[in-house]
């Protein structure tokens, strides 16, 4: 399984960015797929996931600001981020679970700064 994240970059506070994760193979086969993030000096934390039979799950800190969606036709999972805050600055990792094995993408840096 390969997960390729893209879309990171620099955004101003209050701005928006969209991250995309391209998965090898059919994305619908994953039990869970989504995003984690890791800020400098901190642990890697859940941002948002989509799980089969459960639906979406968001960290409290991003609820109402971030939206995760899955495009089965393109085999991608996207994270629309709006109303960005400096504390959203982190490396964002695509994450997937298949047959009880966790897979991680290489990460994409999001910097929120004026």
Chimera marker file (.cmm) of the C-alpha trace (Angstrom):
<marker_set name="trace">
<marker id="1" x="0.000" y="0.000" z="0.000" r="1" g="1" b="0" radius="0.5"/>
<marker id="2" x="1.319" y="3.432" z="-0.939" r="1" g="1" b="0" radius="0.5"/>
<marker id="3" x="-0.162" y="6.705" z="0.231" r="1" g="1" b="0" radius="0.5"/>
<marker id="4" x="0.935" y="9.915" z="-1.454" r="1" g="1" b="0" radius="0.5"/>
<marker id="5" x="0.019" y="13.150" z="0.284" r="1" g="1" b="0" radius="0.5"/>
<marker id="6" x="0.019" y="16.527" z="-1.435" r="1" g="1" b="0" radius="0.5"/>
<marker id="7" x="-1.353" y="20.032" z="-1.076" r="1" g="1" b="0" radius="0.5"/>
<marker id="8" x="0.568" y="21.376" z="1.883" r="1" g="1" b="0" radius="0.5"/>
<marker id="9" x="2.074" y="24.814" z="1.949" r="1" g="1" b="0" radius="0.5"/>
<marker id="10" x="1.870" y="28.214" z="3.554" r="1" g="1" b="0" radius="0.5"/>
<marker id="11" x="-1.454" y="29.773" z="4.492" r="1" g="1" b="0" radius="0.5"/>
<marker id="12" x="-2.386" y="32.886" z="6.395" r="1" g="1" b="0" radius="0.5"/>
<marker id="13" x="-4.484" y="32.693" z="9.548" r="1" g="1" b="0" radius="0.5"/>
<marker id="14" x="-8.105" y="32.454" z="8.509" r="1" g="1" b="0" radius="0.5"/>
<marker id="15" x="-7.120" y="31.022" z="5.160" r="1" g="1" b="0" radius="0.5"/>
<marker id="16" x="-7.784" y="27.685" z="3.499" r="1" g="1" b="0" radius="0.5"/>
<marker id="17" x="-5.864" y="24.742" z="2.101" r="1" g="1" b="0" radius="0.5"/>
<marker id="18" x="-6.889" y="21.376" z="0.711" r="1" g="1" b="0" radius="0.5"/>
<marker id="19" x="-4.799" y="18.277" z="1.206" r="1" g="1" b="0" radius="0.5"/>
<marker id="20" x="-5.116" y="15.225" z="-0.975" r="1" g="1" b="0" radius="0.5"/>
<marker id="21" x="-4.005" y="11.650" z="-0.389" r="1" g="1" b="0" radius="0.5"/>
<marker id="22" x="-3.709" y="9.332" z="-3.344" r="1" g="1" b="0" radius="0.5"/>
<marker id="23" x="-3.802" y="5.648" z="-2.469" r="1" g="1" b="0" radius="0.5"/>
<marker id="24" x="-2.498" y="2.743" z="-4.478" r="1" g="1" b="0" radius="0.5"/>
<marker id="25" x="-5.362" y="0.505" z="-5.485" r="1" g="1" b="0" radius="0.5"/>
<marker id="26" x="-9.039" y="0.900" z="-4.724" r="1" g="1" b="0" radius="0.5"/>
<marker id="27" x="-9.555" y="3.274" z="-1.833" r="1" g="1" b="0" radius="0.5"/>
<marker id="28" x="-12.838" y="1.702" z="-0.805" r="1" g="1" b="0" radius="0.5"/>
<marker id="29" x="-11.004" y="-1.403" z="0.385" r="1" g="1" b="0" radius="0.5"/>
<marker id="30" x="-9.532" y="0.411" z="3.378" r="1" g="1" b="0" radius="0.5"/>
<marker id="31" x="-11.331" y="-0.042" z="6.669" r="1" g="1" b="0" radius="0.5"/>
<marker id="32" x="-10.198" y="3.444" z="7.740" r="1" g="1" b="0" radius="0.5"/>
<marker id="33" x="-8.477" y="6.232" z="5.864" r="1" g="1" b="0" radius="0.5"/>
<marker id="34" x="-7.704" y="9.765" z="6.878" r="1" g="1" b="0" radius="0.5"/>
<marker id="35" x="-5.255" y="12.236" z="8.326" r="1" g="1" b="0" radius="0.5"/>
<marker id="36" x="-3.049" y="12.681" z="11.354" r="1" g="1" b="0" radius="0.5"/>
<marker id="37" x="-0.718" y="15.562" z="12.100" r="1" g="1" b="0" radius="0.5"/>
<marker id="38" x="2.417" y="16.157" z="14.093" r="1" g="1" b="0" radius="0.5"/>
<marker id="39" x="3.520" y="19.559" z="15.259" r="1" g="1" b="0" radius="0.5"/>
<marker id="40" x="7.165" y="20.196" z="16.189" r="1" g="1" b="0" radius="0.5"/>
<marker id="41" x="7.988" y="18.597" z="19.513" r="1" g="1" b="0" radius="0.5"/>
<marker id="42" x="4.564" y="17.001" z="19.862" r="1" g="1" b="0" radius="0.5"/>
<marker id="43" x="3.057" y="13.580" z="19.293" r="1" g="1" b="0" radius="0.5"/>
<marker id="44" x="1.184" y="12.584" z="16.180" r="1" g="1" b="0" radius="0.5"/>
<marker id="45" x="-2.529" y="13.205" z="16.643" r="1" g="1" b="0" radius="0.5"/>
<marker id="46" x="-5.717" y="12.345" z="14.821" r="1" g="1" b="0" radius="0.5"/>
<marker id="47" x="-7.146" y="15.037" z="12.567" r="1" g="1" b="0" radius="0.5"/>
<marker id="48" x="-9.949" y="13.286" z="10.701" r="1" g="1" b="0" radius="0.5"/>
<marker id="49" x="-10.781" y="9.829" z="9.426" r="1" g="1" b="0" radius="0.5"/>
<marker id="50" x="-13.432" y="8.019" z="7.432" r="1" g="1" b="0" radius="0.5"/>
<marker id="51" x="-14.210" y="4.482" z="8.559" r="1" g="1" b="0" radius="0.5"/>
<marker id="52" x="-16.337" y="1.905" z="6.835" r="1" g="1" b="0" radius="0.5"/>
<marker id="53" x="-19.536" y="1.361" z="8.754" r="1" g="1" b="0" radius="0.5"/>
<marker id="54" x="-18.787" y="4.246" z="11.116" r="1" g="1" b="0" radius="0.5"/>
<marker id="55" x="-18.409" y="7.345" z="9.014" r="1" g="1" b="0" radius="0.5"/>
<marker id="56" x="-16.307" y="10.395" z="9.790" r="1" g="1" b="0" radius="0.5"/>
<marker id="57" x="-14.426" y="11.247" z="12.937" r="1" g="1" b="0" radius="0.5"/>
<marker id="58" x="-12.816" y="14.600" z="13.689" r="1" g="1" b="0" radius="0.5"/>
<marker id="59" x="-10.538" y="15.928" z="16.370" r="1" g="1" b="0" radius="0.5"/>
<marker id="60" x="-12.397" y="18.452" z="18.511" r="1" g="1" b="0" radius="0.5"/>
<marker id="61" x="-9.876" y="21.113" z="17.548" r="1" g="1" b="0" radius="0.5"/>
<marker id="62" x="-10.832" y="20.952" z="13.853" r="1" g="1" b="0" radius="0.5"/>
<marker id="63" x="-14.585" y="20.314" z="14.009" r="1" g="1" b="0" radius="0.5"/>
<marker id="64" x="-16.470" y="22.858" z="11.986" r="1" g="1" b="0" radius="0.5"/>
<marker id="65" x="-13.332" y="23.979" z="10.171" r="1" g="1" b="0" radius="0.5"/>
<marker id="66" x="-12.033" y="20.858" z="8.404" r="1" g="1" b="0" radius="0.5"/>
<marker id="67" x="-13.943" y="18.486" z="6.150" r="1" g="1" b="0" radius="0.5"/>
<marker id="68" x="-12.746" y="15.055" z="5.089" r="1" g="1" b="0" radius="0.5"/>
<marker id="69" x="-14.101" y="13.443" z="1.964" r="1" g="1" b="0" radius="0.5"/>
<marker id="70" x="-13.389" y="10.404" z="-0.147" r="1" g="1" b="0" radius="0.5"/>
<marker id="71" x="-13.378" y="10.298" z="-3.938" r="1" g="1" b="0" radius="0.5"/>
<marker id="72" x="-13.744" y="6.659" z="-4.891" r="1" g="1" b="0" radius="0.5"/>
<marker id="73" x="-13.468" y="7.425" z="-8.603" r="1" g="1" b="0" radius="0.5"/>
<marker id="74" x="-10.030" y="8.987" z="-8.133" r="1" g="1" b="0" radius="0.5"/>
<marker id="75" x="-8.980" y="6.795" z="-5.189" r="1" g="1" b="0" radius="0.5"/>
<marker id="76" x="-8.192" y="9.848" z="-3.102" r="1" g="1" b="0" radius="0.5"/>
<marker id="77" x="-9.155" y="11.184" z="0.287" r="1" g="1" b="0" radius="0.5"/>
<marker id="78" x="-9.202" y="14.944" z="0.692" r="1" g="1" b="0" radius="0.5"/>
<marker id="79" x="-9.026" y="17.238" z="3.677" r="1" g="1" b="0" radius="0.5"/>
<marker id="80" x="-10.498" y="20.691" z="3.162" r="1" g="1" b="0" radius="0.5"/>
<marker id="81" x="-9.123" y="23.017" z="5.802" r="1" g="1" b="0" radius="0.5"/>
<marker id="82" x="-10.599" y="26.441" z="6.412" r="1" g="1" b="0" radius="0.5"/>
<marker id="83" x="-10.363" y="29.110" z="9.098" r="1" g="1" b="0" radius="0.5"/>
<marker id="84" x="-6.799" y="27.983" z="9.620" r="1" g="1" b="0" radius="0.5"/>
<marker id="85" x="-5.024" y="28.884" z="12.827" r="1" g="1" b="0" radius="0.5"/>
<marker id="86" x="-1.303" y="29.063" z="13.634" r="1" g="1" b="0" radius="0.5"/>
<marker id="87" x="-1.798" y="26.014" z="15.865" r="1" g="1" b="0" radius="0.5"/>
<marker id="88" x="-2.765" y="24.001" z="12.779" r="1" g="1" b="0" radius="0.5"/>
<marker id="89" x="0.879" y="24.200" z="11.701" r="1" g="1" b="0" radius="0.5"/>
<marker id="90" x="2.175" y="20.639" z="11.464" r="1" g="1" b="0" radius="0.5"/>
<marker id="91" x="3.237" y="17.863" z="9.160" r="1" g="1" b="0" radius="0.5"/>
<marker id="92" x="0.062" y="16.159" z="7.982" r="1" g="1" b="0" radius="0.5"/>
<marker id="93" x="0.186" y="12.420" z="7.351" r="1" g="1" b="0" radius="0.5"/>
<marker id="94" x="-2.164" y="10.321" z="5.340" r="1" g="1" b="0" radius="0.5"/>
<marker id="95" x="-3.163" y="7.168" z="7.194" r="1" g="1" b="0" radius="0.5"/>
<marker id="96" x="-4.981" y="3.991" z="6.241" r="1" g="1" b="0" radius="0.5"/>
<marker id="97" x="-5.876" y="0.652" z="7.760" r="1" g="1" b="0" radius="0.5"/>
<marker id="98" x="-6.093" y="-2.482" z="5.672" r="1" g="1" b="0" radius="0.5"/>
<marker id="99" x="-6.373" y="-6.003" z="7.072" r="1" g="1" b="0" radius="0.5"/>
<marker id="100" x="-5.484" y="-4.652" z="10.550" r="1" g="1" b="0" radius="0.5"/>
<marker id="101" x="-2.232" y="-3.149" z="9.297" r="1" g="1" b="0" radius="0.5"/>
<marker id="102" x="-1.588" y="0.592" z="9.605" r="1" g="1" b="0" radius="0.5"/>
<marker id="103" x="-0.075" y="2.446" z="6.661" r="1" g="1" b="0" radius="0.5"/>
<marker id="104" x="1.367" y="5.952" z="6.582" r="1" g="1" b="0" radius="0.5"/>
<marker id="105" x="2.143" y="8.383" z="3.802" r="1" g="1" b="0" radius="0.5"/>
<marker id="106" x="5.258" y="10.538" z="3.762" r="1" g="1" b="0" radius="0.5"/>
<marker id="107" x="3.651" y="13.665" z="5.189" r="1" g="1" b="0" radius="0.5"/>
<marker id="108" x="3.063" y="17.149" z="3.850" r="1" g="1" b="0" radius="0.5"/>
<marker id="109" x="3.924" y="20.334" z="5.739" r="1" g="1" b="0" radius="0.5"/>
<marker id="110" x="1.228" y="22.894" z="6.492" r="1" g="1" b="0" radius="0.5"/>
<marker id="111" x="2.396" y="26.228" z="7.871" r="1" g="1" b="0" radius="0.5"/>
<marker id="112" x="-0.114" y="28.817" z="9.047" r="1" g="1" b="0" radius="0.5"/>
<marker id="113" x="1.537" y="32.156" z="9.544" r="1" g="1" b="0" radius="0.5"/>
<marker id="114" x="1.116" y="35.793" z="8.662" r="1" g="1" b="0" radius="0.5"/>
<link id1="1" id2="2" r="1" g="1" b="0" radius="0.2"/>
<link id1="2" id2="3" r="1" g="1" b="0" radius="0.2"/>
<link id1="3" id2="4" r="1" g="1" b="0" radius="0.2"/>
<link id1="4" id2="5" r="1" g="1" b="0" radius="0.2"/>
<link id1="5" id2="6" r="1" g="1" b="0" radius="0.2"/>
<link id1="6" id2="7" r="1" g="1" b="0" radius="0.2"/>
<link id1="7" id2="8" r="1" g="1" b="0" radius="0.2"/>
<link id1="8" id2="9" r="1" g="1" b="0" radius="0.2"/>
<link id1="9" id2="10" r="1" g="1" b="0" radius="0.2"/>
<link id1="10" id2="11" r="1" g="1" b="0" radius="0.2"/>
<link id1="11" id2="12" r="1" g="1" b="0" radius="0.2"/>
<link id1="12" id2="13" r="1" g="1" b="0" radius="0.2"/>
<link id1="13" id2="14" r="1" g="1" b="0" radius="0.2"/>
<link id1="14" id2="15" r="1" g="1" b="0" radius="0.2"/>
<link id1="15" id2="16" r="1" g="1" b="0" radius="0.2"/>
<link id1="16" id2="17" r="1" g="1" b="0" radius="0.2"/>
<link id1="17" id2="18" r="1" g="1" b="0" radius="0.2"/>
<link id1="18" id2="19" r="1" g="1" b="0" radius="0.2"/>
<link id1="19" id2="20" r="1" g="1" b="0" radius="0.2"/>
<link id1="20" id2="21" r="1" g="1" b="0" radius="0.2"/>
<link id1="21" id2="22" r="1" g="1" b="0" radius="0.2"/>
<link id1="22" id2="23" r="1" g="1" b="0" radius="0.2"/>
<link id1="23" id2="24" r="1" g="1" b="0" radius="0.2"/>
<link id1="24" id2="25" r="1" g="1" b="0" radius="0.2"/>
<link id1="25" id2="26" r="1" g="1" b="0" radius="0.2"/>
<link id1="26" id2="27" r="1" g="1" b="0" radius="0.2"/>
<link id1="27" id2="28" r="1" g="1" b="0" radius="0.2"/>
<link id1="28" id2="29" r="1" g="1" b="0" radius="0.2"/>
<link id1="29" id2="30" r="1" g="1" b="0" radius="0.2"/>
<link id1="30" id2="31" r="1" g="1" b="0" radius="0.2"/>
<link id1="31" id2="32" r="1" g="1" b="0" radius="0.2"/>
<link id1="32" id2="33" r="1" g="1" b="0" radius="0.2"/>
<link id1="33" id2="34" r="1" g="1" b="0" radius="0.2"/>
<link id1="34" id2="35" r="1" g="1" b="0" radius="0.2"/>
<link id1="35" id2="36" r="1" g="1" b="0" radius="0.2"/>
<link id1="36" id2="37" r="1" g="1" b="0" radius="0.2"/>
<link id1="37" id2="38" r="1" g="1" b="0" radius="0.2"/>
<link id1="38" id2="39" r="1" g="1" b="0" radius="0.2"/>
<link id1="39" id2="40" r="1" g="1" b="0" radius="0.2"/>
<link id1="40" id2="41" r="1" g="1" b="0" radius="0.2"/>
<link id1="41" id2="42" r="1" g="1" b="0" radius="0.2"/>
<link id1="42" id2="43" r="1" g="1" b="0" radius="0.2"/>
<link id1="43" id2="44" r="1" g="1" b="0" radius="0.2"/>
<link id1="44" id2="45" r="1" g="1" b="0" radius="0.2"/>
<link id1="45" id2="46" r="1" g="1" b="0" radius="0.2"/>
<link id1="46" id2="47" r="1" g="1" b="0" radius="0.2"/>
<link id1="47" id2="48" r="1" g="1" b="0" radius="0.2"/>
<link id1="48" id2="49" r="1" g="1" b="0" radius="0.2"/>
<link id1="49" id2="50" r="1" g="1" b="0" radius="0.2"/>
<link id1="50" id2="51" r="1" g="1" b="0" radius="0.2"/>
<link id1="51" id2="52" r="1" g="1" b="0" radius="0.2"/>
<link id1="52" id2="53" r="1" g="1" b="0" radius="0.2"/>
<link id1="53" id2="54" r="1" g="1" b="0" radius="0.2"/>
<link id1="54" id2="55" r="1" g="1" b="0" radius="0.2"/>
<link id1="55" id2="56" r="1" g="1" b="0" radius="0.2"/>
<link id1="56" id2="57" r="1" g="1" b="0" radius="0.2"/>
<link id1="57" id2="58" r="1" g="1" b="0" radius="0.2"/>
<link id1="58" id2="59" r="1" g="1" b="0" radius="0.2"/>
<link id1="59" id2="60" r="1" g="1" b="0" radius="0.2"/>
<link id1="60" id2="61" r="1" g="1" b="0" radius="0.2"/>
<link id1="61" id2="62" r="1" g="1" b="0" radius="0.2"/>
<link id1="62" id2="63" r="1" g="1" b="0" radius="0.2"/>
<link id1="63" id2="64" r="1" g="1" b="0" radius="0.2"/>
<link id1="64" id2="65" r="1" g="1" b="0" radius="0.2"/>
<link id1="65" id2="66" r="1" g="1" b="0" radius="0.2"/>
<link id1="66" id2="67" r="1" g="1" b="0" radius="0.2"/>
<link id1="67" id2="68" r="1" g="1" b="0" radius="0.2"/>
<link id1="68" id2="69" r="1" g="1" b="0" radius="0.2"/>
<link id1="69" id2="70" r="1" g="1" b="0" radius="0.2"/>
<link id1="70" id2="71" r="1" g="1" b="0" radius="0.2"/>
<link id1="71" id2="72" r="1" g="1" b="0" radius="0.2"/>
<link id1="72" id2="73" r="1" g="1" b="0" radius="0.2"/>
<link id1="73" id2="74" r="1" g="1" b="0" radius="0.2"/>
<link id1="74" id2="75" r="1" g="1" b="0" radius="0.2"/>
<link id1="75" id2="76" r="1" g="1" b="0" radius="0.2"/>
<link id1="76" id2="77" r="1" g="1" b="0" radius="0.2"/>
<link id1="77" id2="78" r="1" g="1" b="0" radius="0.2"/>
<link id1="78" id2="79" r="1" g="1" b="0" radius="0.2"/>
<link id1="79" id2="80" r="1" g="1" b="0" radius="0.2"/>
<link id1="80" id2="81" r="1" g="1" b="0" radius="0.2"/>
<link id1="81" id2="82" r="1" g="1" b="0" radius="0.2"/>
<link id1="82" id2="83" r="1" g="1" b="0" radius="0.2"/>
<link id1="83" id2="84" r="1" g="1" b="0" radius="0.2"/>
<link id1="84" id2="85" r="1" g="1" b="0" radius="0.2"/>
<link id1="85" id2="86" r="1" g="1" b="0" radius="0.2"/>
<link id1="86" id2="87" r="1" g="1" b="0" radius="0.2"/>
<link id1="87" id2="88" r="1" g="1" b="0" radius="0.2"/>
<link id1="88" id2="89" r="1" g="1" b="0" radius="0.2"/>
<link id1="89" id2="90" r="1" g="1" b="0" radius="0.2"/>
<link id1="90" id2="91" r="1" g="1" b="0" radius="0.2"/>
<link id1="91" id2="92" r="1" g="1" b="0" radius="0.2"/>
<link id1="92" id2="93" r="1" g="1" b="0" radius="0.2"/>
<link id1="93" id2="94" r="1" g="1" b="0" radius="0.2"/>
<link id1="94" id2="95" r="1" g="1" b="0" radius="0.2"/>
<link id1="95" id2="96" r="1" g="1" b="0" radius="0.2"/>
<link id1="96" id2="97" r="1" g="1" b="0" radius="0.2"/>
<link id1="97" id2="98" r="1" g="1" b="0" radius="0.2"/>
<link id1="98" id2="99" r="1" g="1" b="0" radius="0.2"/>
<link id1="99" id2="100" r="1" g="1" b="0" radius="0.2"/>
<link id1="100" id2="101" r="1" g="1" b="0" radius="0.2"/>
<link id1="101" id2="102" r="1" g="1" b="0" radius="0.2"/>
<link id1="102" id2="103" r="1" g="1" b="0" radius="0.2"/>
<link id1="103" id2="104" r="1" g="1" b="0" radius="0.2"/>
<link id1="104" id2="105" r="1" g="1" b="0" radius="0.2"/>
<link id1="105" id2="106" r="1" g="1" b="0" radius="0.2"/>
<link id1="106" id2="107" r="1" g="1" b="0" radius="0.2"/>
<link id1="107" id2="108" r="1" g="1" b="0" radius="0.2"/>
<link id1="108" id2="109" r="1" g="1" b="0" radius="0.2"/>
<link id1="109" id2="110" r="1" g="1" b="0" radius="0.2"/>
<link id1="110" id2="111" r="1" g="1" b="0" radius="0.2"/>
<link id1="111" id2="112" r="1" g="1" b="0" radius="0.2"/>
<link id1="112" id2="113" r="1" g="1" b="0" radius="0.2"/>
<link id1="113" id2="114" r="1" g="1" b="0" radius="0.2"/>
</marker_set>
